[in-house]
């Protein structure tokens, strides 16, 4: 984020207006009212979260075809965060704007993004629609009579196995129906398929690349 020293939100919006021919000043005033931001207050006096709100409403009011947002919700409380997501959605409904967001907090992205790309060492590790990411990776909890033998899943790409008591939690890449069919042959006492969060997808994809710190901890 960058703001000119001693500029108010209104003055910063006027600067944006000088560069973007479709800039909507009335939208800035409206959103500032919704977010309870004083247009005539110097931005340097705002909190970190309030500064991010100023940056967002100025960016959205450009009415650009593409908007790039970096750690948009950092330092913002949950109530305002949800309000900002509604503002972003409303902009996308108003015109065909493509919004590209980056965040280290994957929970922030699950309910607003259509597609996810995972960046690793300057490249995209994988890219997928949000709705189909979890279908490529399956989380299973299983308990059997005796000891569970992971070798029974040698036909699949097993990414992680953890055991607590008699229950094994397994992360597998593959077709859910084929995995379920294979595991049912074991006559399990417990067999549950659980949803994976984006954060879990990130963690297990990174572990495959050796990006984990369990040995240190």
N, C-alpha and C positions, 0 to 999 in steps of 0.2 A: 504494500500500500504506500502511496505517496500523496501528500497534500502540501500545498504551498504554505509556508509559515504565515500565521496570522489570518489565513483565509477562513471565512465562514462556510457552512455547507452551501448556502445560496451562491456565494462567490465561486466556489469550486464547481458547482453545477453550471454556472455561466461560462466557465472555462471549457467545460465539456461541450457546451452548446456551440462554442465558437469553432469546434472541430467536426461535430457530427450534424449533418444537415437534417436528420430526422429526430434530433434530440427533443424529448418531451419534457419541458420545464414544468408543466402542470402536473405531470406524473411524479416528479421529484417532490413537489409541494404536497401532493396527496399522500405519498408514501412516508414522507417525513412526519406528517400528521398522524398516520397510522402507527408509526414506530415511536412517536413522541420525541422526535429530534427537533431541537430548536434551529431553524434555518439561519438565524442571525448570530448563533453562538460560534465562537472560534473552535474549529475542529480539534485543535491541539488540547483543548480543555476536556474533550470527550474521553471516555474510557476506551480501552482496547476494543471491546465488543461494539461500542457505539461507532467507533471509527470504521469497523468492518461493515456495519449497516450503511454508513454514508457511502462507502465505496461501492457496495452492492446496488443501492438505489440509483446512483449515478451511472453505473455500468448498464443496468437494465433500461434506464431511460434513454440510452443512445439508440434503442431500437435496431441494434445491429443484427446481422444474420447469424453471427457467431459471438458467443460470450464465453470467455475463459475465466474460471473461478478457482482460486488457489486457497485451500484451507478456509473456505468461506465461513464456516460456523465456529472457528476457533475463538474461544473466549466469550461465547454467547450462551446464555442460559437456555434450557430446554423449551420454555414457552416461546421465547423470541425466535429460537431456531425453527420451530414448527411454522411460525408466522412467515419467516423468510422463505421457507420451502413453498408455502402457498403463493407467495409473491412470484417466485421463479416459475411455478406451474402456470400461473395466470398469464405471465409474459409469453410462455410457450403456446398457450391457447390463443393469445391475441394475434400472434404472427408466427410464421414458421422459423423460430429461432433455435439454433443448435447450441446447447449449453454443454460445455466440457468442464468437468469438475475434477480437481485433485484433492485427495484427503488421505491422511494416515488412519483416520477413524472410519473403518468400513461400515459400521452401523449407520453412519450418517447417509450413506449412499443407497442402502437397500430399498428405501421407500420413495426414492425420487428419480433414480437413474434407470434407463432402459438397457444400457449396455455397460459392461465393465471391462476395463483392460488393466492387467496387473503388470506394473513396471518393475523391472529388475536390471540393475547395472546398465541403465540407459536404453534398454530395449523392452519390448512388450513380450512378457512371458506367455500370456494367453489372453484371448479376447472372446467374450461371449455375451449373449443376452442374459440379463439377470435371471429371468425365469427358467433358463436351461442350465445354468451353472451347476446347480445341485444335482442334476440328473447325470452328470459326468463323473460324479464322485458320490459314493454311498457310505453312510455311517450306520453300522450294524452293532447291536448289542446281542450277544448270544451266550447261553449257558447250557452245558450238556452234562450227561452223566459221566463222571470221570474227568479227565483232563482234555481240554480242547486242543486239537492238533492243527496248527496253522497251515501245515503242508496240504491240507485238503483244499486250500485255496490257491494252490500253485498255478492254476490255469489263469488266475486273475492278477491284476496289478495291485498288490497289497501295499498301501502307503504307510500304514501305522497300525500297531496293535498294542493295546494297553489292557492289563488285567487287574481287576479289583475284586478280591474274593473269588467267587466262582464265575463271575461275569466278565467276558472279554468284549472290549469295544474295539471295533475294526473299521478302518477307513480304507475303502477299496474303490479303485477306478474300474468301471465296467458297467455292463448292462444289469440293472437291478433285478429283472425277472430271472436272468440266468444265475445270478448270485443267490437269490432266494431259493431257486430250485436246487442248487447244489447244497445249501445249508440245511434244507429240510430233510435231506437223506440222513442227516446226523441225528434225527429225532430229538431236536433241542427242547430243553425245558423252558427256555426263554429265547425268543427270536423277535427282535424289534428293529425296525428301520426308522432312524431318526433324521430330522432335517439338519442340514449343515448351514451354519451362518457364513456370511462372506468372510468373516474374520477367520473361521476355521479353514475355509478353502485356502486363504492366503497362507496360514501357518503351515498346512500340510504340503502345499506346493513348494513353499520355501524350504521345508525340511528335506525334500527330495534333492534340492540343490545344495544341501549342507548348511543352510542358513538358519541355524538354531543354536541355542546357548545352554542346553540342558547340562552339558558337561561342566560348564562354569558354575552353574547354580547347584 
